[in-house]
Amino acid sequence: MGELGLLVELVVALVIAVIAFALGYVLQRYQSESKLKSAQARADQVLAEADATAKDLILKAKDEGIRRRAEVERESSQRRREIQRQEERIQARQEAIDRKAEQIEQRDRRINERQSQLDKRFNKLEEMEQARRTELERISGLSSEEAKGLLLQAVEVEARNDMARVIREIEGQAREEGEKKAREIVSLAIERVASDQVSETTVTSVALPSDEMKGRIIGRQGRNIRAIENATGVDLVVDDTPEAILISCFDPVRREVARMALSKLVQDGRIHPARIEKEVEKAQEEVERIIREEGERAVIETGLQGLHPEIVKLVGRLKFRSSYGQNQHAHAIETAHLAGILAVELGADVKAAKMGGLLHDLGKAVSHEQEGPHALVGADIARRYGVPAKVCNIIASHHGEEEPQSLESALVAAADAISGARPGARRESIETYIKRVQALEDVANSFPGVAQSFAIQAGREVRILVRPGEIDDLATIQLSKNIAKKVEESLEYPGQIKVTVIRETRAVDYAK
């Protein structure tokens, strides 16, 4: 029973399993068919939608094509109308050009006709002029060339007189305006730079407490005075001047060293060769210090910092250099200021003008050591220490040794003349003055046609009397220019010289 029950259970289980499998298969088949139908329906729907979309796109494309075609046809129509209008304008312009060409042809024909008439009239006038000229020659007894010569001679004389009058008027007006403007600029510059002048000579005196000090300075058998002269390079003049001794030397630096050393020896009272050498060394150091300080002061006062130390030192040495009694250090500073002010007024390079003014007499600081004009020597020194070429030309040309290459060169030369020529700046010996005045008159007398010449106003003006039969009014103007040019080339003088040429015609008769 047990086995049968087990078998029945197995059969029942197997049947249940078969039924379950069949049910599952049927169910799965049903689900598969349902999914397939659903997918088929969805596919049909997608195809229908795609078909509808395609139809819409086709319709839109057709509409767009129709619209584009209409636009193209419209643009083509507009372009055809524009081309037609342009052709009409070109046709109208061509017709206008043809009409103008026809008018020009007509005008040319009229001009040719007038030219032909004028030629006939001109030929007739020439015949009449020739007949008139022949008749005039017959009546006057002169040929046309002779009459023309007389006429030209008369016209030339009249023209020369008129030219001289016009030239005098123009020159007078220009000179008046130029002098007024120059006077304003120069007076402004002088007012702004009104410095005192320091007079120097080649001899310096040292005061002594008593005449007994002279003997101590001379020393036993003159050993002290020889030691001082050998150490300083100066000459000591011990004469009858009470309580004073003179130091003579053309080198101002050595003269200053000797003065300082001798003053210290006189104050100390101990005078012997060893002491002399020590004081001279101290004096040399002191003078070198003064030179550096004066050079730096000049550079700072003129605003030209940055110059080479050797240039600054040479500027300081001008403190002990003089020209016609004028201290060259003060003269250099004053010239720099004057040149700077003139450059500002005229719109020139202020720095170059001031630097040229400060260094223009640089060669005088070494005039005892190098030969040649101090302007060229100074320019060489400046060039050696890196001073700009423009400033070197200013230095070299301020006395005419080189041609000036800039406006600043003329300004520095003018500032130098202003500083040296104004009253009280310099002294001049009577011998030099007489020679300069005589040379001025000799230059004026060297020109043909000059009857007499007179230097007046302390050599600042020369008046020339000419022979009126040899020199006319126009020639007097040229003569004044030639004399002024020769004075500039051959003479050296402070400031400027006025040249006045006088032509006088006198008619004398007697009543009897």
Secondary structure as UniProt FT lines:
FT   HELIX           2..140
FT   HELIX           144..192
FT   STRAND          203..207
FT   HELIX           212..218
FT   HELIX           220..222
FT   HELIX           223..232
FT   STRAND          235..237
FT   TURN            242..243
FT   STRAND          244..248
FT   HELIX           252..268
FT   HELIX           273..302
FT   TURN            305..306
FT   HELIX           309..317
FT   HELIX           318..320
FT   STRAND          322..323
FT   TURN            324..325
FT   STRAND          326..327
FT   HELIX           328..346
FT   HELIX           350..359
FT   TURN            360..361
FT   HELIX           362..366
FT   TURN            367..369
FT   HELIX           374..384
FT   TURN            385..386
FT   HELIX           389..397
FT   TURN            398..400
FT   HELIX           407..421
FT   TURN            423..424
FT   HELIX           430..445
FT   TURN            448..449
FT   STRAND          450..456
FT   HELIX           457..459
FT   STRAND          461..466
FT   TURN            468..470
FT   HELIX           473..490
FT   STRAND          498..503
//
